[in-house]
Amino acid sequence: MDNYKSPELILYQHPLASFCHKVLIALYENGIRFESHFVDLMLEDVKTELYDFWPVGKIPLLRDLTLDKTIPETSIIIEYIDLMYPGKTKLIPNDTNLALLTRLWDRFFDLYVSEPMQKIVLNQILPDGDKDRLGVGKAYSRLRISYSMIEKQLESKKYLIGENFTMADCSAIPALFYSDTIVSFRDHFPKLTAYFELVLGRDSVKRTLSEAEPYFSMYPFFEKIPKRFLKDRI
Ligand SMILES: N[C@@H](CCC(=O)N[C@@H](CS)C(=O)NCC(=O)O)C(=O)O
């Protein structure tokens, strides 16, 4: 039986989606029980249910049935679970300055790694006439600048903001997992590479990636996903 299932929390998500990984890692870090509702954005009925709660239509989306609350936006979902369902990993530090740094690096990864990564991935599946050459060029250079900034941030730190794993790391891991398949950081950014290897070892991350694995072949840069993340290691 799956320990993580409970009728109280429902997470609308898709196991391939990087922003869903961000929240899944946070939930798994603290063994928070929830029920998963897969959202296939191609299927109208699932989309309708999601749009009823949050017309923006982005995933993931959390529903807390105990309080009849809808919680959208990954950073807000993580803030919410840290507050309402605290566990061994304090995702938002109690110290005000560390909390600010956590939020800053969470924003940084969403806006300056995930966003350009998504731009490049989306562009890959667009028909030729709709491709955005200029925007994609900017996205590639943004990723390189971001990697240099992360390398500097990690100079004397174990995790992104210090000794402890936080929301900033939840945000970083999926962003880096996919961005590395587009602009690899492994040859030029040793601290970033070492950090990424460290976080890949966490159970929450292993579980998230193994649940994503059956869907990896749908990813436009599938051939760039390192074979060690694939079950059949083709
Ligand atoms: N700012 C949002 C971003 C979420 C997001 O972009 N989710 C993607 C999946 S990774 C999505 O819903 N894409 C479908 C769409 O944009 O219609 C958050 O942090 O929750």
PDBQT file of the ligand as one rigid body, heavy atoms in Angstrom, charges set to zero:
ROOT
HETATM    1  N1  LIG A 301       4.478  29.720 -12.076  1.00  0.00    +0.000 N 
HETATM    2  C1  LIG A 301       3.910  28.394 -12.128  1.00  0.00    +0.000 C 
HETATM    3  C2  LIG A 301       4.495  27.656 -13.343  1.00  0.00    +0.000 C 
HETATM    4  C3  LIG A 301       3.871  26.292 -13.518  1.00  0.00    +0.000 C 
HETATM    5  C4  LIG A 301       4.057  25.760 -14.942  1.00  0.00    +0.000 C 
HETATM    6  O1  LIG A 301       4.592  26.428 -15.839  1.00  0.00    +0.000 OA
HETATM    7  N2  LIG A 301       3.572  24.537 -15.162  1.00  0.00    +0.000 N 
HETATM    8  C5  LIG A 301       3.609  23.944 -16.460  1.00  0.00    +0.000 C 
HETATM    9  C6  LIG A 301       4.024  22.482 -16.358  1.00  0.00    +0.000 C 
HETATM   10  S1  LIG A 301       5.720  22.338 -15.875  1.00  0.00    +0.000 SA
HETATM   11  C7  LIG A 301       2.216  23.984 -17.079  1.00  0.00    +0.000 C 
HETATM   12  O2  LIG A 301       1.224  23.980 -16.377  1.00  0.00    +0.000 OA
HETATM   13  N3  LIG A 301       2.139  24.041 -18.413  1.00  0.00    +0.000 N 
HETATM   14  C8  LIG A 301       0.887  24.019 -19.105  1.00  0.00    +0.000 C 
HETATM   15  C9  LIG A 301       0.459  25.353 -19.612  1.00  0.00    +0.000 C 
HETATM   16  O3  LIG A 301       1.229  26.322 -19.505  1.00  0.00    +0.000 OA
HETATM   17  O4  LIG A 301      -0.661  25.446 -20.127  1.00  0.00    +0.000 OA
HETATM   18  C10 LIG A 301       4.189  27.659 -10.826  1.00  0.00    +0.000 C 
HETATM   19  O5  LIG A 301       5.230  27.916 -10.187  1.00  0.00    +0.000 OA
HETATM   20  O6  LIG A 301       3.334  26.863 -10.396  1.00  0.00    +0.000 OA
ENDROOT
TORSDOF 0
